[in-house]
Amino acid sequence: MPTYPNFSTAKLSTNSLSLDRIIYCLILASMEAEAGCQCSIGALQVMNEIRSVPTVVELETILGLVDRIHIQGQAMLKCKECRANPGSTLLTLPALADQSLALFEAACLAYNVTRKDALFDPSLPQFLCIRSKMQLGQMDLDDDETVVLVRMLLGKNSMKLLELLKGLRSLAKDCGQSHRAGAATLRACESSVEPSIHRLAVFMEQIEAETGS
């Protein structure tokens, strides 16, 4: 069982933004959630779901999970309560993006989308994606067509995650300039947002670079 710090006295920093700590903060936030804002509960559900992904996973599961992350992330970034008082709920976005990248890497290797196998942080969980036959409507796709489709799907879903991270970065800058409540939390998060944005950009460049290779 993980050991959690004393949330009432702990300070948020880049080094402390582990998944266990974020989940712990979300649990506390969900217990104190106001009736009008249930974002912490939704974020906790998504965090638990991504942590429960088995080591061996299918592409359909990966894409479905990223879609849920995108929907939940958009809701949090648009939430008046979250924007007015940024806290641990928004801190989930960089962590979720990094976990999604580990899943994307598994899909790339399974479908031979890229020949590089060291795009991401080696400390992230390692997954094995099961390659399955792909269809477009009623038509079975051959290997080359499957690679094209998977590349397109991964690129589209990477853009969804990038959109969320850029939204969080903009919110952090706005809060910093206005000195509103929660600005310190988002400033601490900025140092993890930028690496996540960079990794997504590298990933997208890589899969595009190998198109037709």
C-alpha positions as CSV (number, residue, x, y, z in Angstrom):
1,M,0.0,0.0,0.0
2,P,1.5,3.4,-1.0
3,T,2.4,5.9,1.8
4,Y,0.8,9.3,1.3
5,P,2.1,12.6,2.6
6,N,0.2,14.8,4.9
7,F,-1.9,16.7,2.4
8,S,-2.6,19.5,4.8
9,T,1.1,20.4,5.2
10,A,2.6,19.0,1.9
11,K,3.6,21.4,-0.8
12,L,3.0,20.5,-4.5
13,S,6.1,20.3,-6.6
14,T,7.2,18.6,-9.8
15,N,8.8,15.7,-7.9
16,S,5.6,15.0,-5.9
17,L,3.2,14.7,-8.8
18,S,3.1,10.9,-8.8
19,L,0.0,9.1,-9.8
20,D,-0.5,7.9,-6.2
21,R,-0.3,11.4,-4.9
22,I,-2.6,12.8,-7.5
23,I,-5.2,10.1,-6.8
24,Y,-4.9,10.8,-3.1
25,C,-5.5,14.5,-3.7
26,L,-8.5,13.7,-5.9
27,I,-10.0,11.5,-3.2
28,L,-9.8,14.4,-0.7
29,A,-11.1,16.9,-3.3
30,S,-14.1,14.6,-4.2
31,M,-15.0,14.3,-0.5
32,E,-15.1,18.1,-0.3
33,A,-16.7,18.6,-3.8
34,E,-19.4,21.2,-4.0
35,A,-22.8,20.2,-5.4
36,G,-22.1,22.2,-8.6
37,C,-18.7,20.7,-9.4
38,Q,-18.2,17.0,-9.7
39,C,-14.9,17.2,-11.8
40,S,-12.8,15.7,-9.1
41,I,-15.0,12.6,-9.0
42,G,-14.9,12.3,-12.8
43,A,-11.1,12.8,-12.8
44,L,-10.7,10.2,-10.1
45,Q,-12.7,7.6,-12.1
46,V,-10.6,8.2,-15.2
47,M,-7.3,8.0,-13.2
48,N,-8.4,4.7,-11.6
49,E,-9.5,3.4,-15.0
50,I,-6.1,4.1,-16.6
51,R,-4.3,2.6,-13.7
52,S,-6.4,-0.5,-14.1
53,V,-5.5,-1.0,-17.8
54,P,-4.0,-4.6,-18.1
55,T,-0.5,-5.0,-19.4
56,V,-1.9,-6.7,-22.5
57,V,-4.4,-4.3,-24.2
58,E,-6.3,-3.9,-27.4
59,L,-6.2,-0.8,-29.6
60,E,-9.9,-0.3,-29.2
61,T,-9.4,0.0,-25.4
62,I,-6.7,2.5,-25.8
63,L,-8.7,4.7,-28.1
64,G,-11.8,4.5,-25.9
65,L,-9.8,5.5,-22.8
66,V,-8.2,8.5,-24.6
67,D,-11.7,9.6,-25.7
68,R,-12.8,9.5,-22.1
69,I,-9.8,11.5,-21.0
70,H,-10.5,14.1,-23.6
71,I,-14.2,14.5,-22.6
72,Q,-13.3,14.7,-18.9
73,G,-10.4,17.1,-19.6
74,Q,-12.6,19.4,-21.6
75,A,-15.2,19.5,-18.9
76,M,-12.6,20.4,-16.3
77,L,-11.1,23.2,-18.4
78,K,-14.5,24.7,-19.0
79,C,-15.7,24.3,-15.4
80,K,-16.2,27.7,-13.7
81,E,-15.3,26.3,-10.3
82,C,-12.1,24.6,-11.5
83,R,-11.0,27.7,-13.4
84,A,-11.8,30.0,-10.4
85,N,-9.9,27.8,-7.9
86,P,-7.5,25.5,-9.8
87,G,-6.4,22.5,-7.7
88,S,-5.5,18.9,-7.8
89,T,-8.2,18.0,-10.4
90,L,-6.4,19.8,-13.2
91,L,-3.1,18.3,-12.2
92,T,-4.4,15.0,-13.6
93,L,-4.1,16.1,-17.2
94,P,-0.3,15.9,-17.6
95,A,-0.2,12.5,-15.8
96,L,-3.1,11.2,-18.0
97,A,-1.3,12.4,-21.2
98,D,1.9,10.6,-20.2
99,Q,0.1,7.4,-19.4
100,S,-1.7,7.6,-22.8
101,L,1.7,8.0,-24.5
102,A,2.9,4.8,-23.0
103,L,-0.2,3.1,-24.5
104,F,0.4,4.8,-27.9
105,E,3.9,3.4,-27.9
106,A,2.5,-0.1,-27.5
107,A,0.1,0.5,-30.4
108,C,3.0,1.8,-32.6
109,L,5.0,-1.3,-31.9
110,A,2.1,-3.7,-32.5
111,Y,1.2,-2.2,-35.8
112,N,4.7,-1.2,-37.0
113,V,3.7,2.4,-37.2
114,T,7.2,3.5,-36.2
115,R,10.4,1.6,-35.9
116,K,11.6,3.6,-32.9
117,D,11.1,2.0,-29.6
118,A,12.4,4.6,-27.2
119,L,10.2,7.6,-27.7
120,F,9.0,7.9,-24.1
121,D,10.0,8.0,-20.5
122,P,11.3,4.4,-19.7
123,S,9.9,4.8,-16.1
124,L,6.3,4.7,-17.5
125,P,4.4,1.4,-17.4
126,Q,5.1,-0.9,-20.3
127,F,2.2,-2.3,-22.3
128,L,1.7,-4.9,-25.0
129,C,-0.9,-4.1,-27.6
130,I,-2.6,-7.0,-29.3
131,R,-2.6,-6.7,-33.1
132,S,-6.0,-7.5,-34.5
133,K,-7.6,-7.5,-37.9
134,M,-8.9,-4.1,-38.9
135,Q,-12.1,-3.3,-40.9
136,L,-13.3,-0.1,-42.5
137,G,-17.1,-0.6,-42.8
138,Q,-17.5,-4.1,-44.2
139,M,-14.1,-4.1,-45.9
140,D,-11.1,-6.0,-44.3
141,L,-7.9,-4.0,-44.5
142,D,-4.6,-5.4,-45.5
143,D,-1.4,-4.8,-43.5
144,D,-0.4,-1.6,-45.3
145,E,-4.0,-0.1,-45.0
146,T,-4.1,-1.1,-41.3
147,V,-0.9,0.9,-40.6
148,V,-2.3,3.9,-42.4
149,L,-5.5,3.8,-40.4
150,V,-3.8,3.2,-37.0
151,R,-1.4,6.1,-37.7
152,M,-4.3,8.4,-38.5
153,L,-6.1,7.3,-35.3
154,L,-3.1,7.8,-33.1
155,G,-2.4,11.2,-34.7
156,K,-6.0,12.3,-34.1
157,N,-6.0,11.2,-30.5
158,S,-2.6,12.8,-29.9
159,M,-4.1,16.1,-31.1
160,K,-6.9,15.7,-28.5
161,L,-4.4,15.3,-25.7
162,L,-2.3,18.2,-27.0
163,E,-5.4,20.4,-27.0
164,L,-6.0,19.7,-23.3
165,L,-2.4,20.4,-22.3
166,K,-2.3,23.6,-24.2
167,G,-5.6,24.6,-22.6
168,L,-4.1,23.9,-19.2
169,R,-0.9,25.8,-20.0
170,S,-3.0,28.9,-21.1
171,L,-5.0,28.7,-17.9
172,A,-1.8,28.5,-15.8
173,K,-0.5,31.6,-17.5
174,D,-3.7,33.5,-17.0
175,C,-3.8,32.6,-13.3
176,G,-0.2,33.6,-12.9
177,Q,-0.8,37.0,-14.4
178,S,-4.0,37.7,-12.4
179,H,-2.6,36.2,-9.1
180,R,-5.9,34.4,-8.6
181,A,-6.4,31.5,-6.2
182,G,-4.8,28.3,-7.2
183,A,-2.1,30.1,-9.3
184,A,0.7,28.4,-7.2
185,T,-0.7,25.0,-7.9
186,L,-0.8,25.6,-11.6
187,R,2.7,27.1,-11.7
188,A,3.9,23.9,-10.1
189,C,2.1,22.0,-12.8
190,E,3.6,24.0,-15.6
191,S,6.9,22.2,-15.3
192,S,5.2,18.9,-16.0
193,V,2.9,20.2,-18.7
194,E,5.8,21.4,-20.9
195,P,7.6,18.0,-21.1
196,S,4.2,16.3,-21.8
197,I,3.6,18.7,-24.7
198,H,7.1,18.1,-26.0
199,R,6.7,14.3,-25.9
200,L,3.4,14.6,-27.8
201,A,5.0,16.8,-30.4
202,V,7.9,14.4,-30.8
203,F,5.5,11.4,-31.1
204,M,3.4,13.1,-33.8
205,E,6.4,14.2,-35.8
206,Q,7.8,10.6,-35.6
207,I,4.6,8.9,-36.9
208,E,4.3,11.5,-39.6
209,A,7.9,11.2,-40.6
210,E,7.6,7.5,-41.3
211,T,4.5,7.8,-43.5
212,G,5.2,6.0,-46.7
213,S,8.6,4.7,-45.4
